[in-house]
């Protein structure tokens, strides 16, 4: 018959096996196989033509419906995204990332608390207190009207304003002389 139980050599098998198989076929079997080969090739060509005609018809229907490539692409992407998000792997990954985000958030919050505590420690340190006193003394010498003990930001602002006022006053004196 046309169909034999002999195996067809795979790509990479040695040439000797292929030659020995061809030698075992009778002339009649070879003719039958050649006819079958021609028939299968003709069927493939016919199917290709039918497929091309169907694709042309499909394009015409889409054109009439006003479906363009961009709309199709958007629909395909949306469907693909829905397919991906419904997979177990995506759900597991999403849950894992969510948990990791929560842990990272907690860690950043903890770091923020530590930094705030360190700033408080610095502000309460003797060195900072000494610096703050020096700034307040400078402020009172410059002529601040507020009593000593204002907050540090106010002290710095008033010192900067006093310094700027002195500079303007000196420039005005230089211009009049």
C-alpha positions in Angstrom: 0.0 0.0 0.0 0.6 3.7 -0.1 0.9 4.0 3.6 3.7 2.0 5.1 4.6 1.6 8.7 8.2 2.6 7.9 9.2 5.7 9.7 10.1 8.8 7.7 13.6 10.0 8.5 13.7 13.2 10.6 15.9 16.2 9.8 19.4 15.4 10.9 19.2 11.6 10.5 22.0 10.2 8.4 21.7 10.0 4.6 22.3 6.3 4.5 19.0 5.6 6.2 17.2 7.8 3.6 18.8 6.1 0.7 18.2 2.6 2.0 14.5 3.5 2.5 14.2 4.8 -1.1 15.8 1.6 -2.4 13.2 -0.6 -0.7 10.3 1.0 -2.5 9.2 -0.6 -5.7 8.7 1.4 -8.9 4.9 1.1 -8.5 5.1 2.5 -4.9 7.2 5.4 -6.1 4.7 6.3 -8.8 1.9 6.2 -6.3 3.8 8.4 -3.9 4.6 10.9 -6.7 0.9 11.1 -7.6 0.0 11.5 -4.0 2.6 14.2 -3.6 1.3 16.1 -6.7 -2.3 15.8 -5.4 -1.3 17.2 -1.9 0.6 20.1 -3.4 -2.4 20.9 -5.6 -4.7 20.8 -2.6 -2.3 23.1 -0.7 -2.4 25.6 -3.6 -6.2 25.4 -3.8 -6.5 26.0 0.0 -4.1 29.0 -0.3 -6.3 30.5 -3.0 -9.4 29.9 -1.0 -7.8 31.5 2.1 -6.7 34.5 0.0 -10.2 35.0 -1.3 -11.7 34.7 2.3 -9.2 37.2 3.6 -10.2 39.6 0.8 -13.9 39.1 1.6 -13.1 39.7 5.3 -11.3 43.0 4.5 -14.3 44.1 2.4 -16.8 43.4 5.2 -14.6 45.3 7.7 -14.3 48.2 5.3 -18.1 48.4 5.0 -18.6 48.2 8.8 -16.0 51.0 9.2 -13.6 48.8 11.2 -10.1 50.0 10.7 -6.7 48.6 11.7 -6.4 50.9 14.7 -9.8 49.9 16.1 -8.9 46.3 15.5 -5.5 46.7 17.3 -7.2 48.3 20.2 -9.7 45.5 20.5 -7.0 42.9 20.2 -4.9 44.6 22.9 -7.9 44.9 25.2 -8.8 41.3 24.7 -5.2 40.2 25.2 -5.0 42.3 28.4 -8.2 40.7 29.7 -6.8 37.2 28.9 -3.5 38.0 30.7 -5.2 39.5 33.8 -7.4 36.4 34.1 -4.5 34.0 34.4 -3.5 32.5 37.7 0.1 33.6 37.2 -1.0 37.2 36.8 -3.2 37.1 39.8 -0.4 35.5 42.0 2.1 38.1 40.7 -0.3 41.0 41.4 -0.9 39.7 44.9 2.8 39.3 45.5 3.5 42.8 44.2 0.7 44.3 46.3 2.1 42.7 49.4 5.6 43.9 48.5 4.3 47.4 48.1 2.6 47.3 51.5 5.8 46.1 53.1 7.8 48.8 51.3 5.4 51.4 52.4 5.6 50.3 56.0 9.4 50.3 55.7 9.5 53.9 54.3 7.1 55.0 57.1 9.5 53.4 59.6 12.5 55.2 58.0 10.5 58.5 58.1 9.9 58.0 61.8 13.5 57.3 62.4 14.6 60.4 60.5 12.0 62.6 62.3 13.4 61.2 65.7 17.0 61.9 64.6 16.0 65.5 63.7 14.4 65.9 67.1 17.5 64.5 68.7 19.7 67.0 66.8 17.4 69.9 67.7 17.6 69.0 71.4 21.3 68.5 71.3 23.6 70.9 73.2 25.3 72.0 70.0 22.1 73.0 68.3 20.9 74.8 71.4 24.2 76.7 71.5 23.8 77.6 67.8 20.2 78.7 68.4 21.2 80.9 71.3 23.9 82.5 69.2 21.3 83.3 66.4 19.0 84.8 69.0 21.8 86.9 70.4 22.6 88.1 66.9 19.0 88.9 66.4 18.7 91.0 69.6 21.9 92.9 68.7 20.5 93.6 65.2 17.4 95.1 66.8 14.7 92.5 66.8 11.5 93.7 68.4 10.2 90.3 69.4 11.2 88.8 72.7 13.9 86.1 72.6 12.7 82.5 72.3 10.8 82.7 69.0 11.0 79.6 66.8 14.1 78.9 64.8 12.6 79.7 61.4 11.4 83.1 62.6 14.9 83.8 64.1 16.5 83.0 60.7 14.0 85.0 58.7 14.4 88.0 61.0 18.2 87.8 60.9 18.1 87.6 57.1 15.7 90.6 56.9 17.9 92.6 59.2 21.0 91.8 57.2 19.2 92.8 54.0 18.0 96.0 55.6 21.5 96.9 56.7 22.8 96.3 53.1 20.2 98.6 51.6 20.9 101.3 54.2 24.6 101.2 53.4 24.0 101.4 49.7 21.8 104.4 50.2 24.4 106.1 52.3 27.1 105.4 49.7 24.9 106.9 46.9 24.3 110.1 48.9 28.0 110.8 49.6 
